[in-house]
Amino acid sequence: MTRRPRPRGLRARLLVAFVLVTVLGAAAAAWSSAGSARTALVTSTQQRLTEAVTGRIEAVVPELRYPPDRAALDRLRAAVGSNTLVTYEDMRSVGGADTGLVTRELRAAVRSRNALVTQRITAGGRPWLLIGTPVTITAPDGARSPSGIEVYAVRDLAGVERQTDGLTRSAVSTAALALPPAVLLALLASRSVLRPVRDLRDTARRLAAGDLGARLPVQGADELTELTVTVNEMAESLQTSMTAMRRMQTDARRFAADVSHELRTPLSTLTAVVEVLATAADGMEADARESAELAITETHRLVRLVEDLMEVSRFDAGTARLRLEDVDVTGAVRDCLRARGWLEEIELTAAEEIVLRLDRRRLDVVVANLAGNALRHGEPPVRVHVSASREQVRIEVTDSGPGLPADVLPHVFDRFYKADAVRTRTPGSGLGLAIALENARLHGGDVTAGRAEGGGARFVLRLPRDRDPEDGRAGWDV
Amino acid sequence: MAAILLIEDDPLVRRGLQLALSRHGHDVRTADTGEDGLREFRSAPPGLVVLDLMLPGIDGFEVCRRIRAEGEVPVIMLTARGDDFDVVGGLAAGADDYVVKPAQPTVLDARIRAVLRRSTGTSDGVRVHRDLRVDSTSLTVSLRGEPVMLTPTELRLLLTLSRAPGRVFSRQQLLEEVWELDYLGDSRLVDNCVQRLRVKIEDGSGAPVYVQTVRGFGYRFGPV
């Protein structure tokens, strides 16, 4: 089944429909008026010709002697006019070249009906009117009797035909004249219908693009106006809920920032005093010493958590700034691992000396996090590989453990996401990978998680090499 | 070990740090506002000031500026991690070093000792570089015969650079040698200290003679 191509778009469809209706209407009206005019013209012409013939016959008939001789028939024919045939029994008086057109059936009809008969024929491409009539004799007493004389007249209708053709042509041209105004009107109509539709579309686009303040002016009271009102209401409720959501999100973030800020002061005290406690722990009895050690460990954990929370808050608030300097990436990675005593456990390979403009502290945070995770959750050997291409520097951290399950993989960068629900008390804050990713993004790079060839987990930090060197030059030129 | 003035507004943090630093052998006096701190400072100048930047009344930056205006006593400021505004402002106000809160007393003690070590002499003797005379034994510096008062950090920076005129030191090397910081030391410490040192020993023409910038690498002394 094939579908016929249809005009696309409301404008085209409206245009076609409107023009069709207008032109067809105009054509039909012109055609029917032309038809009735033609009929009237033909009828009146026919009547006029017939009356002329009968009138002339009646003028001559009283003078005829009966039975007529040939001369009488000739007189009668001459009176009726050219192209006339007069018969009486076997006698024929013929005048004019076209009398041969008189048909046998016409003569039969005149004879059988004994009355005036007309017939229209077309001969030689021209229309003709054939008139046949018996001549009736009226006796001096008023009695009428058939004379046996028959008069046949052949009349040319070409003139009438020309006139009716003119009528038809004017009907066609009337219809044709209706076309341009029809197109114009259709355009106007489609514009007035389509403008609100286009406005609706534009507003919907603005809404979709995030301009939640977009509204339509409401005018009139038609179906499109109802639609406009509905769209406005939809936009209103969308804006309201989005605003509420944003406010809630902002509040939540500010709350996290405030909480971590507020926690820092008591933590400062705790951090200070647990050290005093630690130096005194040796002299305590076992229970007290264990308690002191727990307090110390947990205080440090709390400090890390609060620091991570504040770091995340800075990313959320958009206040995290890069302090860029030229850094030997391999050297920085090695420093990071050495400072944490991991050089023994981690196999570090690097292609060459790679100098990149980046924030040394943030690189340290990312590498320490990825390497620390590999050591904690994976199995040795843990490998860190630094490589560079023209566009980017890659730092790849792989371990040889079971790797990340497929259902965990999409969530590893989520905040506070723990792969193993039972093992909730890891040394990490649960924000480490989220912070690593934010730090990478701040550099225009990213961190991805996947599976290593051997089956372990693999994290790849990518940092672009072509960053604008004018960024964050603070602290360089004194 | 050192007479320390701790200016911190939160009473519990103040007390906690006092306890911990005392445990490390320091003699710690405390003040809870900037005004009080400056009063304490003037009544008996300490060997070093530990200064919280967030203070009621006159803030830590202003306190640091006034201490700097009155002498060469080293200042270590306490700042919130990553609050670059604090770090930049504090260093510009003349602080020698900073420690991020919550400060571990061990870390703070290490910074204090590193700053104080800068005031200890070496036996390199006296070197004269054009108008500048650097005595590394008595730890005095004079410019055209006039004594120049330098903080221990500025002095150590000048000694380190002038010991090897013409040699380029990277910021990293200076952080390790002068501040005794590891690979994550803040290079702004170096830049700020160089700036303060230049104010004291250069002619202010904008073209430094003694401490010169080597763009993209670091600093070097001279050539004079």
Interface residues (C-beta under 8 A of the other chain):
Chain A: H261 R264 T265 P266 L267 S268 T269 L270 T271 A272 V273 E275 V276 T279 V303 E307 M310 E311 R314 A320 R321 R323 E325 D326 A332 D335 C336 A339 R360 R361 D364 A474 G475 W476 D477 V478
Chain B: D10 L12 V13 R15 G16 L17 L19 A20 R23 A80 R81 G82 D84 K101 P102 A103 Q104 P105 T106 R171 D182 Y183 L184 S187 R188 D191 V194 Q195 R198 T213 R215 G216
